[in-house]
Amino acid sequence: MPHPLATSSSEEMGPALTPSPDLLLPRSIADKDLSLPNGTPVDTSSPASSSSLLNRLQLDDDLDVETRDLFVTVDDPKKHVCTMETYITYRVTTKTTRAEFDLPEYSVRRRYQDFDWLRNKLEESQPTHLIPPLPEKFVVKGVVDRFSEEFVETRRKALDKFLKRITDHPVLSFNEHFNIFLTAKDLNAYKKQGMALLSKMGESVKYVTGGYKLRSRPLEFAAIGDYLDTFSLKLGTIDRIAQRIIKEQLEYLVELREYGPVYSTWGGLEVELSEPLEGVSACIGNCCTALEELSEDMTEDFLPVLREYILYAESMKNVLKKRDQVQAEYEAKLEAVVLKREDRPKVPADVEKCQDRVECFNADLKADMERWQNNKRQDFRQLLMGMADKNIQYYEKCLTAWESIIPLLQDKPETK
Amino acid sequence: MARPGPGSAPARSAAAEPPSPMESTEPEPSGSRPEEEEEEEEEEEEEEEEDESILSPPEQPLAAMEDCLAKKMEITVSEAEKRTGRNAMNIQETYTAYLIETRAVESQSEGQCAPVESLWRRYSEFELLRNYLSVTYPHIVVPPLPEKRADFVWHKLSADNMDPDFVERRRIGLENFLLRVASHPVLCQDKIFYAFLMQEGGWKEMVNETGFQLKADSRLKALNATFRVKNPDKRFTELKHYSDELQSVISHLLRVRARVADRLYGVYKVHGNYGRVFSEWSAIEKEMGDGLQSAGHHMDVYAASIDDILEEEEHYADQLKEYLFYAEALRAVCRKHELMQYDLEMAAQDLTSKKQQCEELATGTVRTFSLKGMTSKLFGQETPEQREAKIKVLEEQIQEGEEQLKSKNLEGRDFVKSAWADIERFKEQKNHDLKEALISYAVMQISMCKKGIQVWTNAKECFSKM
């Protein structure tokens, strides 16, 4: 969900005042970025600024749909079997009215590697922004069939979410690499170009961002850091609990599947009790189906969102670290200046530039953090309500099953 | 808890006990006894005489049901108490004693409450009572006792005999047993049973003096009968087959149910962890904090709710267990029938062989090779006098055997008749009880689902405020 109110100011400065990451970009793209915030529809949503942020959050998506001008979906996974490797591609469909796109509609096929390339490019070109996470390359737990329907579907959802988050971002959605990713017929050509550039420039980038150590984080960012640490920790626990519950549910299901048919076997022995016992057996069968659906829903809908947020928090921590380094660089340079030329009050241009970078970084980060917090709140509200809903549905199904057999048990009048 | 099916006793059940086939071998009680017990004994003898006079008991009117003890008396096992004492070997032992309280139900016109009689019994005395009943009434499906040791338990449940929950469940089970006996048309009239309820001292001696143990059939003999009986009654064979199957299906059911309970417990309890982590998480959140915190509370409630649910379900397991043990009682009746059939067949066989011997002696022909035939060939024929005497003895034996066979036949027919009547009664009781049990199980499941819906609805409400 875009929040131009919170970010517009930093956006305007952002690309212009962060020169070093843009080194990797062709000049024209950097220029384009500069002119970005003006004519874009993101700004057209500013009439909403009269309403508070909270109100905006509570509004339905309708409003956003109206103001949105870029729609990206990931669907139709296909398996490709080549001599060298087997892989899955996904169809990435784009519909847009943005001027940056030559056509209103694009449809390309991309594989995981391509998404990975995009994410790396975004990280390189927008170091001050929080880049949404990709699903893990390999699933941590056990040997999962990478080509199974469930795995592919879960990944498709995660990739779709990844692109949607970028699309919703007021800065990232205008990134040239994103544009290329969505539109290019042959992405490999761009990839190679990027590789060449990276190998040349890679060293200097590292040099620029590393080597300085920040003595102390400003309180505000220290608080964010602490928050993220606790958040990841708690989310990790929730993830483990959710997995454990699913495991317990599946074990429960195994027993329940054995339990029902025993009533059926018993029913076979009886005359008068045959029908009630068969009824109980069928009822337990229905509960099994409901339970199966519940744990499937939890596996497919609940766990991936948790994972995404765990990875999201990691991305956030990385951005925080990068910010620290930029600040450390600035402080170190400033100190050096102060030591050398105590008499001269004028600060050299490169140190000033550094200071700008820090401020710019801080602004971007804060804006992204705020956006992330809002997204998180909405996502978790939805996620947890969904969990409650699924459980309610499960119990309702079981309730219906058990209630339906009561008449069967009472039907025949007692003999006396 | 299972109540004895009130209407399940068929009217045709014989009120009087038919003579046991082994009765003739019962030794007469001897030696001096306390007076009151003598009286008791006399009554027993009277009953036996009565029994002989009615070999095929006339069909009793409906009165049997109204007459049963359960209608005249309130019976409860109201308390259980842990006790320590010394057993026969003078070894310290700990046991549980149960307080049995009885109160006569006065006829409505008097409207006054009779005083409550109470006495203590321990499990072993219940066991003795049941043993006595099942030996004395072989044609009756005698209600089973609750388990001696907790079986088919899931891990949370203690298998300890002294565990308060187990003692409590057994108290209910023992009460149920007494009520079942008291409402049984035949068993309720038993003197020993009455004394068990009313007379604390000297009861054990009284039971032993009935000499019931001598009537008990050995397992070996029963096993022998199982394999050798030639013409088993098809109905009883089927019934035996049914009780085997019933036993196996119920024990399978109980085993799986215990595992289901285990897993369900796991599912609920793991949700309790959400309670803790939501509460910890809420500490770092601003807008989400309150919602998370209270949702966490609901998760705690959810996790705790399983304890009551499973405890209640344990009653259902007890109801099933009763029928698991009933299957054994049913089989005991079948076994008894087999034994009688075997006895009958043996007697018939004996008679046939004696008849053949007699014929051989009379005609002088030896159809089969025998030692006797050899000796007579080797040492010459017996004198006619000797032969006459032998024939006479044999003929007497044959006549005796024929009478015995006749009485065994009668006995058998009588047994089948009364046993089948009780089996029919049992079947009705079983159908009634199990239907009730299934209904209460379904009701339990319904209430569990409703609780689940409630808790998750509350949690959803909290989440929606985030």
Interface residues (C-beta under 8 A of the other chain):
Chain A: Y227 T230 F231 K234 T237 I238 I241 R244 I245 E248 Q249 E251 Y252 V254 E255 L256 E258 Y259 V262 Y263 T265 W266 L269 E270 E272 L273 P276 L277 V280 C283 R377 F380 R381 L384 M385 M387 A388 D389 N391 I392 Y394 Y395 E396 C398 L399 W402 E403 I405 I406 L409 Q410 E414 T415 K416
Chain B: P6 G7 S8 Y242 E245 L246 V249 I250 H252 L253 V256 R257 R259 V260 D262 R263 L264 G266 V267 V270 H271 N273 Y274 V277 E280 W281 I284 E287 M288 G291 A295 E428 K430 N431 H432 L434 K435 L438 I439 Y441 A442 V443 Q445 I446 C449 K450 G452 I453 W456 T457 A459 K460 F463 S464 M466
